[in-house]
Amino acid sequence: MIHIDLSNTRQFLQANYISARSSRLKVAHEHLQKGNGAGSDFTGWVHLPTDYDREEFARIKKAATKIQSDSQALVVIGIGGSYLGARGVIECLCSPNYNLKKKNTPNIYFIGNGLSSEQLSETIELLDGVDFSVNVISKSGTTTEPAVAFRFFRRMLEEKYGKNEAAKRIYATTDREKGALKSLANENGYETFVVPDDVGGRYSVLTAVGLLPIAVAGIDIDELMNGAAAMQKTCTVDDMASNPAWRYAAARYELYHSGKRIEILAAYEPSFRFMAEWWKQLYGESEGKENKGLFPASVEFTADLHSMGQYIQQGERHIFESVVRFGASKDENPVPYDEVNGDGLNFLAGKSMDFIATQAMDGTLLAHVEGGVPNIIMRVGQKNAFTLGEMIYFFEYACGLSGYLLDVNPFDQPGVEAYKTNMFALLGKPGYEEMRAELLKKLNT
Ligand code: PA5
């Protein structure tokens, strides 16, 4: 269960805002539950944790077991919604150092999430002499970054194993019927998994998009879905007191209306970094349109208290924080006693790292609120597959509500196309000749 503590936002907001906003929240909630709001063609994720393709789910597990048995590495090719969720979950539950750890599951390399030549060469180098498989993920099947990366790794596989064996090591997650990737998969006989039509990229982590890489890393995807299903049930309740997504959506909307322009998602676990990246895409792409929307930012505490802490404490007062607090860690790590006490730290001897971190959290909370930064506290329980499933669904549901409160379509992303068309024109893609000439003129003046 996720608990949203709003006590450190109250002094910044009008006392009656929750009752004042609840009728709009009810409408937003109905749009999601009944699928009758803007972008409703893309609300398949709302019922996904309880209504998913069981046959495909079993195939995902089978494919994961095969990859674990025949590969020392899995190359996951995808960008944006076809990448961040899987990386977020794997790093959060298995560590950002997953690849360096002793384990009986394959290393996982994420690529195709940018256009860095250096990153590409490095990944190719890391695969030298390594048995590997590829999971190429693209809903449209036409996104440039993953498509370019796939050329390299497909060729590598074919050179290493021959065309037939390579095809058995390529898993394509894409549209059920259309797109270049689907055609390639059909032609070459790759095993395919589906990104459902009614689930957009940034809401797709609980489909094969996220589940296959997550399962390969050895994470219990049944538990992940169970957690999401539990939160799905919680989020059906149309009541502010017991629906955490309502509480979060209402508070952040109100803070936005009180002049806050930036929401900083903070966590005290470095392993949460890519979950925060996933969250940024989810909220940034869902809300940032029609000249509206909170700017989603993230920090890792306590590390960033030594870099961004100054700004948060005393910079422009257009920010609020949403702080993720996990339950107890699995290791206590008490601070050792030292006879000499040269560092003067014996007052902490025997105290667990969690204890010290909690004092840092409370001290930071008091300081930031005092400094004019409202804090939403999210207590999310211990870090495991179940609680992460809960958290994913919670953030998705609150995001859908938030988009509707803001009066935008939370499920489209028209702005993402602008750079793509310019890039295609500049790259000389057939059909973009006129635009290319115009852009070159602009660049040269
Ligand atoms: O959320 C989105 O829709 C985007 O971030 C996409 O996931 C991203 O652009 C990748 O698209 P595709 O899966 O079609 O390659």
Boltz pocket constraint, residues with backbone or C-beta under 6 A from the ligand:
constraints:
  - pocket:
      binder: B
      contacts: [[A, 79], [A, 80], [A, 81], [A, 82], [A, 137], [A, 138], [A, 139], [A, 140], [A, 141], [A, 142], [A, 143], [A, 146], [A, 200], [A, 201], [A, 202], [A, 203], [A, 285], [A, 413]]
      max_distance: 6.0
